[in-house]
Amino acid sequence: MAVAGLPKVLAFDVFGTVVDWRTSVARESTTFLQRIGRADIDAVRFTDKWRYRYLDVMKRYRETGRDFTVLDVLHREMLDETLRHEGVDPADLAPALLQDWTFAWRRLAPWPDSVAGLTRLKTRFPIVTLSNGNIALMLALARHAGLPWDAILGAEVTQAYKPDPEAYLGTARILGVAPGELCLVAAHHSDLAAARACGLRTAYIARPDEYGGRRTADEEAAQEWDWSADSLVALADELGCPPAA
């Protein structure tokens, strides 16, 4: 039963909000760059370039008219493009190595507060993913990081990538709730702004270390969100979830 004034369901952005993609992928990329004889390439810079390609592709995906393609495939395409930009031809590398490198996105570490915060939030609300990650990716990541989702939803289920409105509205429809009964929890102002435009409630989680302390490109999209916290544990406090036993 929903608590008055609170959402019925919490839906989570995952990359950056729940897991630390940058540190995790950079660590693995260091190893892969060594394996291909390119230890001269800075792994953190490489990871940032890979991520920026993702952000650009997601923003413009609907405009391309391309049939829906799962993120694992897109991540591989973006890896190939990033390697080419560094003067490495992916055709010269073993397919198994490239696939394993791509699957670094399935092996991300959670932020220190994530598992405890999600566990507490789950005592009062259903918690689901609203991520651009495909189901296989999200399932592997949940098991790797110990994320206790009630359900894995998102792009592959709605066949739409955020910030397409269908990504948000379709998730609410699948859950059988009105948009205003669903709350997106995210560390990205642009994601929250797109969700609010669709009628969702919004909860902002500050993750200043997502880009190594650098300012993010979407700060101009910041608004007064329904809830704001500096961790998922703090959000659980705000939403009145019982403390951990």
Protein Blocks (a to p, Z undefined) as FASTA:
>chain_A
ZZehiafbdcddfehplpcfklmmmmmmmmmmmmnopambcfklmmmmmmmmmmmmmmmm
mmnopacddfklmmmmmmmmmmmmnopafklpcfklmmmmmmmmmmcccdfklmmmmmmm
mmmpccddddfbdfklmmmmmmmnopacfbdcdjklnopacfbfklmmmmmmmnopafkl
pccddfbfklmmmmmmnopacdddddfklnnopacfklmmpccdfbdcfbfklmmmmnop
acdZZ
